[in-house]
């Protein structure tokens, strides 16, 4: 029987990637990179490239969160403008 290493892709990790959302895939990649980084059998020569990959993935996740926050702010502002415009509407104007 083969022992599972912490960086093996298990069924749950695969299922979380299967829905196709890029951020979910990035999260799985981040988690796998962290597992490999922390594994006792990871060679010292692999630490620098893993670290670079981990930083890159973390930046991509942060960029997606920033874009989502900006979009949410734009939606909130549009909804506020719409509500203010609706408040100026008068049924007697019809």
C-alpha positions in Angstrom: 0.0 0.0 0.0 1.3 3.5 -0.9 1.5 6.1 1.9 -0.2 9.4 1.1 2.2 12.3 1.2 0.8 15.7 2.3 1.2 17.0 -1.2 -0.7 14.2 -3.0 -4.0 15.4 -4.6 -6.8 13.7 -2.8 -10.4 13.3 -3.9 -11.6 16.4 -2.0 -8.9 18.6 -3.5 -9.7 17.4 -6.9 -13.4 17.9 -6.5 -12.8 21.5 -5.3 -10.9 22.2 -8.5 -13.6 20.5 -10.7 -16.1 23.4 -10.6 -13.8 25.5 -12.7 -13.6 28.7 -10.6 -10.0 29.9 -11.0 -9.7 31.1 -7.4 -10.7 27.7 -6.1 -8.0 26.2 -8.3 -5.5 28.7 -7.0 -6.5 27.9 -3.4 -5.9 24.2 -4.0 -2.5 25.0 -5.6 -1.6 27.2 -2.6 -2.5 24.5 -0.2 -0.5 21.9 -2.0 2.5 24.2 -2.3 2.3 24.8 1.5 2.1 21.0 2.1 5.1 20.3 0.0 7.0 23.3 1.5 6.3 21.9 5.0 6.9 18.3 4.3 10.0 16.8 5.9 11.1 15.0 2.8 11.1 18.2 0.7 14.7 18.8 -0.5 16.4 22.1 0.5 17.0 22.8 -3.2 13.2 22.9 -3.7 12.4 25.5 -1.1 13.3 28.6 -3.2 11.2 27.6 -6.3 8.3 26.5 -4.1 8.5 29.8 -2.2 8.4 31.8 -5.5 5.4 29.8 -6.7 3.6 30.2 -3.4 4.2 34.0 -3.4 2.9 34.1 -7.1 -0.2 32.1 -6.3 -0.9 34.2 -3.1 -0.6 37.4 -5.2 -3.0 36.1 -7.8 -5.5 35.3 -5.0 -5.1 38.8 -3.6 -5.6 40.3 -7.0 -8.8 38.4 -7.5 -10.1 39.5 -4.0 -9.2 43.1 -4.8 -11.0 42.9 -8.2 -14.1 41.4 -6.4 -14.0 44.1 -3.8 -13.8 46.8 -6.4 -16.7 45.3 -8.4 -18.8 45.0 -5.2 -18.1 48.7 -4.5 -19.2 49.7 -8.0 -22.4 47.7 -7.6 -23.1 49.2 -4.2 -22.6 52.7 -5.7 -24.8 52.0 -8.6 -27.5 50.6 -6.3 -27.3 53.8 -4.1 -27.5 56.0 -7.2 -30.6 54.0 -8.4 -32.2 54.3 -5.0 -31.6 58.0 -4.9 -33.0 58.4 -8.4 -36.0 56.4 -7.4 -36.6 58.7 -4.4 -36.9 61.7 -6.8 -39.6 59.9 -8.8 -43.1 61.3 -8.2 -46.2 59.4 -9.3 -47.9 62.8 -10.1 -45.3 63.3 -12.9 -47.0 60.5 -14.9 
